[in-house]
Amino acid sequence: MTDAPSAPKSRTTYILLALFLGSFGIHNFYSGHKQHGFIKLGLLVACGLGLLANPIWSIVEMITVKQDSEGVQFN
């Protein structure tokens, strides 16, 4: 069974998810970076540190992440 490359995901959708739901890591799940998403959820739930760190982290990811977890560039 061969793994077909995924269709490019929308950069606009990624940015909007990061902007509005970034503290929960939803944009990471959208782009396939599941480990980052679970880390953000863990920080938010476990110690409340996510309330301070996650919004900043989301803004940095919104600016710097240009491709999904498979290396496919966003549209």
N, CA, C and O of each residue as an XYZ file, in Angstrom:
300
protein
N       0.843     -1.162      0.000
C       0.000      0.000      0.000
C       0.895      1.235      0.000
O       1.776      1.352      0.852
N       0.691      2.143     -0.923
C       1.510      3.347     -0.990
C       0.780      4.510     -0.338
O      -0.445      4.615     -0.396
N       1.557      5.369      0.277
C       0.984      6.563      0.890
C       0.973      7.682     -0.132
O       2.027      8.187     -0.519
N      -0.195      8.065     -0.563
C      -0.318      9.162     -1.511
C      -0.133     10.476     -0.762
O      -0.601     10.613      0.368
N       0.545     11.444     -1.378
C       0.706     12.726     -0.701
C      -0.649     13.396     -0.501
O      -1.544     13.294     -1.340
N      -0.773     14.072      0.611
C      -2.048     14.728      0.902
C      -2.190     16.000      0.072
O      -1.204     16.584     -0.377
N      -3.422     16.407     -0.115
C      -3.690     17.647     -0.841
C      -3.221     18.820      0.015
O      -3.277     18.751      1.243
N      -2.762     19.886     -0.616
C      -2.316     21.051      0.165
C      -3.450     21.610      1.015
O      -4.595     21.702      0.575
N      -3.107     21.972      2.218
C      -4.080     22.572      3.128
C      -4.027     24.088      2.985
O      -3.047     24.645      2.493
N      -5.078     24.731      3.415
C      -5.196     26.179      3.282
C      -4.407     26.894      4.372
O      -4.593     26.619      5.557
N      -3.527     27.813      3.974
C      -2.777     28.622      4.937
C      -3.729     29.557      5.686
O      -3.539     29.813      6.875
N      -4.742     30.061      5.000
C      -5.711     30.947      5.643
C      -6.444     30.218      6.762
O      -6.640     30.777      7.841
N      -6.846     28.991      6.516
C      -7.524     28.201      7.545
C      -6.587     27.966      8.723
O      -6.998     28.076      9.879
N      -5.338     27.644      8.434
C      -4.346     27.413      9.483
C      -4.188     28.664     10.348
O      -4.156     28.570     11.575
N      -4.091     29.825      9.717
C      -3.911     31.076     10.454
C      -5.141     31.390     11.302
O      -5.007     31.797     12.456
N      -6.331     31.206     10.745
C      -7.554     31.478     11.500
C      -7.697     30.528     12.694
O      -8.106     30.945     13.777
N      -7.364     29.263     12.493
C      -7.412     28.315     13.607
C      -6.402     28.700     14.680
O      -6.705     28.625     15.871
N      -5.202     29.112     14.269
C      -4.181     29.530     15.225
C      -4.620     30.777     15.976
O      -4.376     30.901     17.176
N      -5.260     31.691     15.280
C      -5.692     32.944     15.882
C      -6.800     32.734     16.907
O      -6.740     33.282     18.008
N      -7.809     31.944     16.551
C      -8.975     31.805     17.415
C      -8.931     30.595     18.353
O      -9.492     30.647     19.448
N      -8.279     29.520     17.944
C      -8.250     28.308     18.764
C      -6.824     27.842     19.053
O      -6.604     26.686     19.415
N      -5.867     28.740     18.892
C      -4.456     28.386     19.054
C      -4.088     27.901     20.432
O      -3.211     27.048     20.569
N      -4.731     28.420     21.454
C      -4.416     27.992     22.820
C      -4.721     26.520     23.051
O      -4.151     25.895     23.946
N      -5.615     25.970     22.247
C      -5.964     24.555     22.351
C      -5.167     23.686     21.380
O      -5.266     22.460     21.433
N      -4.381     24.296     20.497
C      -3.563     23.548     19.551
C      -4.314     22.998     18.359
O      -3.814     22.109     17.670
N      -5.504     23.509     18.102
C      -6.329     22.977     17.022
C      -5.641     23.142     15.668
O      -5.766     22.271     14.807
N      -4.932     24.224     15.470
C      -4.237     24.438     14.195
C      -3.149     23.391     13.976
O      -2.845     23.044     12.835
N      -2.562     22.885     15.057
C      -1.557     21.833     14.930
C      -2.176     20.522     14.463
O      -1.588     19.807     13.652
N      -3.352     20.212     14.972
C      -4.047     19.014     14.515
C      -4.430     19.151     13.045
O      -4.340     18.185     12.287
N      -4.856     20.339     12.639
C      -5.218     20.585     11.239
C      -4.022     20.339     10.310
O      -4.174     19.756      9.237
N      -2.853     20.781     10.724
C      -1.677     20.638      9.863
C      -0.993     19.285     10.015
O      -0.016     19.007      9.318
N      -1.485     18.451     10.904
C      -0.905     17.121     11.074
C       0.188     17.051     12.118
O       0.764     15.984     12.331
N       0.489     18.159     12.775
C       1.491     18.182     13.842
C       0.802     17.822     15.160
O       0.644     18.659     16.049
N       0.402     16.565     15.257
C      -0.400     16.112     16.390
C       0.357     16.185     17.712
O      -0.236     16.483     18.749
N       1.651     15.916     17.684
C       2.437     15.956     18.914
C       2.415     17.363     19.511
O       2.257     17.513     20.723
N       2.569     18.385     18.687
C       2.507     19.765     19.182
C       1.130     20.078     19.749
O       1.017     20.748     20.775
N       0.091     19.598     19.091
C      -1.262     19.812     19.570
C      -1.497     19.189     20.935
O      -2.099     19.815     21.808
N      -1.029     17.960     21.130
C      -1.199     17.306     22.416
C      -0.383     17.992     23.511
O      -0.820     18.066     24.660
N       0.797     18.491     23.155
C       1.614     19.224     24.131
C       0.878     20.485     24.582
O       0.844     20.792     25.774
N       0.295     21.209     23.639
C      -0.447     22.420     24.001
C      -1.644     22.097     24.882
O      -1.892     22.783     25.873
N      -2.381     21.062     24.528
C      -3.512     20.666     25.361
C      -3.049     20.251     26.753
O      -3.691     20.578     27.751
N      -1.950     19.542     26.813
C      -1.409     19.111     28.104
C      -0.989     20.281     28.965
O      -1.260     20.291     30.166
N      -0.329     21.273     28.375
C       0.066     22.460     29.128
C      -1.143     23.228     29.632
O      -1.149     23.735     30.754
N      -2.155     23.309     28.801
C      -3.350     24.057     29.172
C      -4.097     23.372     30.308
O      -4.524     24.020     31.264
N      -4.248     22.070     30.197
C      -5.031     21.324     31.178
C      -4.239     21.056     32.454
O      -4.770     21.208     33.555
N      -2.991     20.664     32.320
C      -2.219     20.199     33.461
C      -1.848     21.307     34.444
O      -2.005     21.143     35.654
N      -1.366     22.412     33.939
C      -0.832     23.380     34.898
C      -1.274     24.818     34.655
O      -0.848     25.718     35.379
N      -2.094     25.048     33.684
C      -2.529     26.409     33.415
C      -1.456     27.264     32.771
O      -1.713     28.414     32.416
N      -0.250     26.719     32.614
C       0.836     27.454     31.962
C       0.457     27.812     30.537
O       0.938     28.797     29.976
N      -0.403     27.005     29.970
C      -0.843     27.249     28.607
C      -1.579     28.562     28.432
O      -1.607     29.110     27.330
N      -2.171     29.075     29.491
C      -2.872     30.356     29.397
C      -1.920     31.491     29.048
O      -2.325     32.464     28.411
N      -0.677     31.381     29.453
C       0.322     32.406     29.136
C       1.152     32.043     27.911
O       1.385     32.879     27.039
N       1.592     30.804     27.854
C       2.526     30.396     26.809
C       1.850     30.064     25.485
O       2.400     30.376     24.429
N       0.686     29.447     25.509
C       0.058     28.977     24.278
C      -0.308     30.092     23.301
O      -0.088     29.919     22.102
N      -0.856     31.228     23.745
C      -1.151     32.284     22.762
C       0.105     32.813     22.069
O       0.089     33.072     20.866
N       1.179     32.970     22.817
C       2.435     33.434     22.217
C       2.979     32.378     21.267
O       3.407     32.695     20.158
N       2.962     31.132     21.699
C       3.430     30.016     20.893
C       2.618     29.918     19.602
O       3.176     29.654     18.536
N       1.312     30.128     19.693
C       0.441     30.067     18.512
C       0.776     31.165     17.509
O       0.780     30.919     16.303
N       1.054     32.358     17.988
C       1.412     33.457     17.093
C       2.725     33.156     16.378
O       2.856     33.407     15.180
N       3.687     32.622     17.106
C       4.968     32.261     16.488
C       4.754     31.184     15.423
O       5.313     31.278     14.330
N       3.955     30.169     15.730
C       3.677     29.112     14.749
C       2.903     29.662     13.554
O       3.153     29.261     12.417
N       1.978     30.562     13.798
C       1.178     31.144     12.724
C       2.087     31.843     11.709
O       1.812     31.825     10.510
N       3.159     32.453     12.190
C       4.075     33.181     11.318
C       5.102     32.263     10.666
O       5.446     32.456      9.500
N       5.594     31.276     11.394
C       6.728     30.493     10.917
C       6.389     29.199     10.196
O       7.158     28.770      9.335
N       5.275     28.562     10.510
C       4.944     27.267      9.900
C       4.403     27.495      8.492
O       3.402     28.188      8.309
N       5.067     26.911      7.505
C       4.700     27.096      6.098
C       4.256     25.808      5.410
O       3.845     25.829      4.250
N       4.340     24.672      6.138
C       3.978     23.386      5.532
C       3.388     22.470      6.591
O       3.560     22.687      7.790
N       2.687     21.439      6.124
C       2.085     20.498      7.047
C       3.119     19.474      7.504
O       4.295     19.576      7.155
N       2.689     18.510      8.267
C       3.625     17.527      8.831
C       4.245     16.625      7.766
O       5.278     16.006      8.021
N       3.651     16.537      6.598
C       4.193     15.714      5.509
C       5.112     16.519      4.584
O       5.637     15.979      3.611
N       5.306     17.797      4.881
C       6.173     18.629      4.067
C       5.476     19.286      2.884
O       6.140     19.884      2.038
N       4.159     19.189      2.807
C       3.398     19.797      1.711
C       3.157     21.263      2.058
O       2.627     21.572      3.125
N       3.541     22.158      1.166
C       3.362     23.581      1.382
C       1.874     23.930      1.471
O       1.046     23.350      0.770
N       1.548     24.893      2.349
C       0.170     25.380      2.423
C      -0.156     26.164      1.162
O       0.735     26.726      0.526
N      -1.445     26.202      0.800
C      -1.906     27.029     -0.312
C      -2.003     28.452      0.147
O      -2.375     29.328     -0.634
